[in-house]
Amino acid sequence: MHTPPYPQSKTDPWKHQARIWPTLLNMPAYYLAWEMGVGKSKIAVDYNTGVNAQKTIILCPKNTVHVWPRQFDLHCGRNVLIYAPEKKLSAAKKAAEIKAIINKHNGPAVIVINFESSWRPPLGPLVHVNKKTKRRQTLKPGLLETTKWDMQIIDEAHRIKSPSGTASWQAFRIARNSLRKLYLSGTPMPHSPLDIYAQYRALNPRIFGTRFSDFRARYAVMGGHLGKQIFRFQNIEELNKRFFSCADEVLLDDALDIPDRQNHYINIDLPPGVLKKYKELEKQFWIEWGKGEVTVSNALVKFLRLSQMARGILKFDDGREEIVDSTIIDAVADFTEDLPPNEQLVVFTKFKPELKKLKVAIEKTGRSVAELSGDMNQRKLWENKDKNTLVAQIDAGAESADYTQAKYCLYCSTGIKLGTYRQSRRRLRRPGQKRKTHFYHFIANKTIDVTTHRALKDRKDVVDFVLRGLHEYKKTGVNPKLRMISDIELSTLK
């Protein structure tokens, strides 16, 4: 049997990516249950190229909207228009811009929309709800569901697992007008086997049907109050067989060609108001530097203040610290929701207010959290797996600890000490670690974060890295801001 060549791409595929290509070509509705870190985004981009899709809709969580333009830029072997609005545009504004692209653009176009925006009119349907009967009546269908798409891609497809959810129903409506569908998730059934129903209702309704009550009766034994309590599951072997009739699974530890450790950089845009406050603080730094007031001894404190502000933390003259924006914290918490709940997870932070708020945000996703800080040591709860997430202040948790039972490590913030950062990584990458490890760094764009991670990546001390740039400026006249603050993305760095 002739195997079609792998699509043109800027990057070479791993073995499991090349293996799945003929299957995707022959099955227009498919689910990649690939664990985080094994290259789901690349195969989605290459698949889109390989079938020459002209109109593509990507539905995803808010925190991954910015990821897709970079993935297409990194892998795509053709010219594609990417529309991925990250700013807080209204649904009406997004609809107008998408409609203009659909009607006027000649060539392939990819529309990236977060789940919450996808169902809001006019992107989604205009619905009237009868206050007495609670019945919903569609007054006017939305733009996304009436457009004929060559491909629908759903990133983190388990986010549409609720059978009655608005995002779930909108994904279903869009799917009915899509020639090809590719759903991606490392955790297709995060809580129970019933989670798969709504996802397959959109992907391929012939497999599990379109009545949740029938699906639940087939695979769960119900009882208790009003018969709504799940006593046990049944016919699971049959469910798995049906699920994998159009799905493929790849685990991180089974993908032999993936490096033993990988760095990932997730760039986040701060809200304009927060970025303005940050720039004011940065401006003050340049004024002090110009007066000769920035020295090796006080630079550390000044850089930490900038790093705090990049995380939305205001520090007052009386020593009080207050979080005025949680953009980075919310992005980290949202990210944890897509990790397998049975995976032990380590999250590092630098600042105490950040740690406190991060704990609450992660707990809201359903994960259980233990704290390791100067005030509290709950590491044993995490080691005994009573809690599945350890949120640690990097100064308290970077030494004399063994985190080898985790393969995912998230940095909400790193601080700016190279030694502490490297020590924290060694808590996972040390004797006893038998799995591939992934380190995710959350970076505030247009802030000292970019410089910090560039220095840490090159194994350089951050203060020395920046001050050397300042000394070079005195000699050469090159603007030191080119090293201090940079818009250069880190997402493609290895």
C-alpha positions, 0 to 999 in steps of 0.5 A: 500500500502506498504511503503518502509523503509527510506534508512539507514542514519547516521542522522534521517530524518525530516518529510518532508524528510521521506514523499517524499522518496516513491515518489522519489523511484517511480519517476526517474525524480524529482524536489525538490523545497525546500527552502534553509535550509530545508534539500535538500542535506540530502534527495539527499544523502539518495536517492542516498543510497536508490537506491544503485546508483553506478555512480553518477554525481552532477552538482553544482555552484563552491561555493558548490563543497566542500559542498557535500563531507561533506554532504555525510560524515554526512549522508551517510550510506554506503562507497562511493568514493567522487571526488570533485576537488576544486583546479584549475585543468584543465578540461583535468586533471579532465577528466583523474581522473574521467575516472580512477574512472569510469573504475577502482573503484569497488563500489559506486562513486560520481563525483562532478563537477561545471557547468563551468567545466562540458561543457569544453572539454574533460569533455564536447564536443569538438565543432567547430563553423563556423565563417560565419554561426555561426553553431556549430558542435560537433567534439567529445562528452565529457566524462560526456555525454558519461558515463552512470550514475545511477543518475544525481543530479543538485544542484541549478538547476535554474543555468541552466535556460538559454535555450541557455546556455552551462551549460544548454545544457551539463546538458541536454546531461548528463541527457539523459544518466542518469537512475535517476535525482534529481534536487534541488532549492529553487528558480526554477523560480527566474525571470519568469515562463519561467525559468523552461523550460531549467531545465525541458528540461533536467529533463523530456522533455516530460512535456514542450517539447524541443522547447523553442519557442513553450513553450514561445508561450504557456505561454507568450504573446510577442510583442515589438521590433522584438516580443522579449518583454514579455507583460504578462504571460498566462496559468500559472495554467496549467504551475504550474500543469505540473511543480508539476507533478514531483516536490515537494515544502517545505517552511522553515516556513512550516517545523515544525520540523526545529529549529527556528534558525540554524547556517550554516558554509561554509568553503572556501579554500583560493588560495595558494598565499593568504594562503602563505601571511597569514601564513607569517603574522601568523608566525610573530605573533608567533615570537612576542608571543615568545618574550612576545610582545603579550598582552591583550591590543594589541592582538585585533589589531593583531587578526584583522590583521590576520582576514583581511588577511584571507579575502585577505585584505592587510594593509600597514604601511601608513594605506592603505588597499587593497583587493588582493583576493576576494575569500570569497567575491565572495563566499558570492555574489554567495550564494546570487544568490540562495536566493529568490529575494523577500526575504529581506537579511542582510549581515554583514562585518567587514572591509570597503574595504570588504564592498565596494567590496561586494556591487558591487559583490552582485549587479552583481547577480541582487540583489539591495543593501543598505549600512549601515556603518560609512560613509552611512546609507541607512537602510530605503531603505531596510526597505521600500523594495526599496532594497532587500539586506542590507550590513552592517558593523557589528559595525554600524549595530549590535545595535538599528535596527530591521531586523526581516523582514529578515530570512536569515543573512550572515556573510562575516566576524564577527570581533572578539568581542563576544558582537557585534556578539551576538548583530547582531544576536539579530537584527533578533532574537527579538520580531517581528520575526515570521519566522525561521532564518538562519545564514550563516558564511563564513570561510577561512580554516586554518586561525584564522576564524576557531578559531574565530567561535569556540569561538563565537559558545561557546559564548566566547570572541575570545581574551580571548579564544586564550590567555587562550590557550597560557597560557595553553601552558606555563603550559602544553607544548601543542602547542597553534597552535592546538587552534589558527589554526585548520583544524577541519571543523565547517560544522557539528556543530549545 
